[in-house]
Amino acid sequence: MEFKLNGPSAVLALAALGAFTAYRLFAMQSELSTDGLELLKTSLSTEYSRSDVDAMAQKFQNGEVVAAAEAVERTDRIEGFTQIEFAEVDARGMWEGRQGGDVIVKVQIAVNGGPPPDGDAVRYYRMRYRPLTGWQLGTRTSALSYWLKLF
């Protein structure tokens, strides 16, 4: 069986493919719901404050006396890590996400009004929505995954 596209049928096929691709590009760009954003904020806050919390726990386990100034400083720093804002949020794959597929989320992060402690202000995450449990945070991914999330 031979399949040929030439003339008007080739133009029609290319137009249909272009229309489908354009639809997918626009349909897959959406905002993440509030529940998904809160999950991301909690995860980032935990990640940023982990070293301070671990250091304090280690001192308590060893029976060391923690100076009041050090405890206040670490507590203030941990409190600052909870002040996470997203300057930009963009999600791709939202339609599939509501049906149980993966969603790639791009977030631009500001912590306590400034850059994040690790200096990585733009991050990409794979997330999934389940009707019974809500949003689930998957792995951190790359910009390439975000841009390739078309189909």
C-alpha positions as CSV (number, residue, x, y, z in Angstrom):
1,M,0.0,0.0,0.0
2,E,1.4,3.4,-1.0
3,F,0.5,6.6,0.7
4,K,1.2,9.9,-1.0
5,L,0.5,13.4,0.1
6,N,0.8,16.0,-2.6
7,G,-1.0,19.1,-3.8
8,P,-4.1,20.1,-1.9
9,S,-4.2,17.0,0.3
10,A,-0.6,17.8,1.6
11,V,-1.6,21.4,2.3
12,L,-4.8,20.3,4.1
13,A,-2.8,17.7,6.2
14,L,-0.2,20.3,7.2
15,A,-2.9,22.8,8.1
16,A,-4.7,20.2,10.2
17,L,-1.4,19.2,11.9
18,G,-0.6,22.9,12.5
19,A,-4.1,23.6,14.0
20,F,-3.9,20.6,16.3
21,T,-0.4,21.6,17.5
22,A,-1.5,25.2,18.1
23,Y,-4.6,24.0,20.0
24,R,-2.4,21.7,22.2
25,L,0.0,24.5,22.9
26,F,-2.7,26.9,24.1
27,A,-4.8,24.3,25.8
28,M,-1.9,23.0,27.9
29,Q,-0.8,26.3,29.3
30,S,-2.8,27.0,32.4
31,E,-2.5,28.0,36.0
32,L,-2.1,25.6,38.9
33,S,-4.8,25.5,41.5
34,T,-4.3,26.9,45.0
35,D,-3.9,23.4,46.5
36,G,-1.1,22.6,44.1
37,L,0.6,25.9,45.0
38,E,0.4,25.3,48.7
39,L,1.9,21.8,48.2
40,L,4.8,23.4,46.4
41,K,5.3,26.1,49.0
42,T,5.3,23.5,51.8
43,S,7.8,21.3,50.0
44,L,10.1,24.3,49.3
45,S,9.9,25.6,52.8
46,T,10.9,22.1,54.2
47,E,13.8,21.8,51.8
48,Y,15.2,25.3,52.6
49,S,14.9,24.9,56.4
50,R,16.1,21.3,56.6
51,S,19.8,22.2,57.3
52,D,18.9,24.5,60.2
53,V,16.4,22.0,61.7
54,D,18.9,19.1,61.4
55,A,21.6,21.2,63.1
56,M,19.4,22.1,66.0
57,A,18.1,18.5,66.4
58,Q,21.7,17.2,66.4
59,K,22.7,19.6,69.2
60,F,19.6,18.5,71.3
61,Q,20.4,14.8,70.7
62,N,24.0,15.3,71.8
63,G,22.9,17.1,74.9
64,E,24.6,20.3,74.0
65,V,23.5,23.6,75.4
66,V,22.2,25.9,72.6
67,A,22.9,29.6,73.1
68,A,19.7,31.7,73.1
69,A,21.1,33.9,70.3
70,E,21.8,30.9,68.1
71,A,18.3,29.5,68.7
72,V,16.7,32.8,67.9
73,E,18.8,33.3,64.8
74,R,18.0,29.8,63.5
75,T,14.3,30.1,64.4
76,D,14.1,33.5,62.6
77,R,15.8,32.0,59.5
78,I,13.4,29.0,59.5
79,E,10.5,31.4,59.8
80,G,11.8,33.4,56.9
81,F,11.9,30.2,54.7
82,T,8.1,29.9,55.1
83,Q,7.6,33.3,53.3
84,I,7.7,31.8,49.8
85,E,6.1,33.6,46.9
86,F,5.8,32.6,43.3
87,A,6.5,35.5,40.9
88,E,5.5,33.3,38.0
89,V,3.6,29.9,37.8
90,D,3.0,28.1,34.5
91,A,1.7,24.6,34.1
92,R,1.6,22.4,31.0
93,G,-0.5,19.3,30.7
94,M,-3.4,20.5,32.8
95,W,-6.1,18.7,30.7
96,E,-4.3,15.4,31.1
97,G,-3.5,16.3,34.7
98,R,-7.2,16.3,35.6
99,Q,-7.5,12.8,34.1
100,G,-4.5,11.5,36.1
101,G,-1.6,12.4,33.8
102,D,1.5,14.3,34.5
103,V,1.7,18.1,34.7
104,I,5.0,19.9,34.4
105,V,5.0,23.1,36.4
106,K,7.4,26.0,36.1
107,V,7.7,28.3,39.1
108,Q,9.8,31.4,39.7
109,I,10.5,31.5,43.5
110,A,11.1,34.4,45.9
111,V,11.9,33.7,49.5
112,N,11.2,36.4,52.1
113,G,11.2,39.0,49.3
114,G,14.6,37.9,47.9
115,P,16.2,35.1,46.0
116,P,16.0,31.5,47.3
117,P,18.9,30.4,49.6
118,D,20.2,28.0,46.9
119,G,20.1,30.7,44.2
120,D,17.9,28.5,42.0
121,A,15.0,30.9,41.3
122,V,13.3,29.0,38.5
123,R,12.4,25.4,39.0
124,Y,10.4,22.8,37.2
125,Y,8.4,20.0,38.9
126,R,6.4,17.1,37.7
127,M,3.0,16.9,39.5
128,R,0.0,14.7,39.3
129,Y,-3.7,15.3,40.2
130,R,-5.8,12.5,41.7
131,P,-9.5,13.0,42.3
132,L,-9.4,11.3,45.7
133,T,-6.1,12.6,47.1
134,G,-5.6,15.9,45.2
135,W,-2.3,17.1,44.0
136,Q,0.9,15.0,44.4
137,L,4.3,16.4,44.0
138,G,6.6,14.3,42.0
139,T,10.2,14.8,41.1
140,R,12.0,17.9,40.1
141,T,12.6,18.0,36.4
142,S,14.2,20.1,33.7
143,A,13.2,22.9,31.4
144,L,13.5,20.5,28.5
145,S,10.7,18.4,29.9
146,Y,8.6,21.5,30.4
147,W,9.0,22.6,26.8
148,L,8.5,19.1,25.4
149,K,5.2,18.6,27.2
150,L,3.1,19.0,24.1
151,F,1.3,15.7,23.7
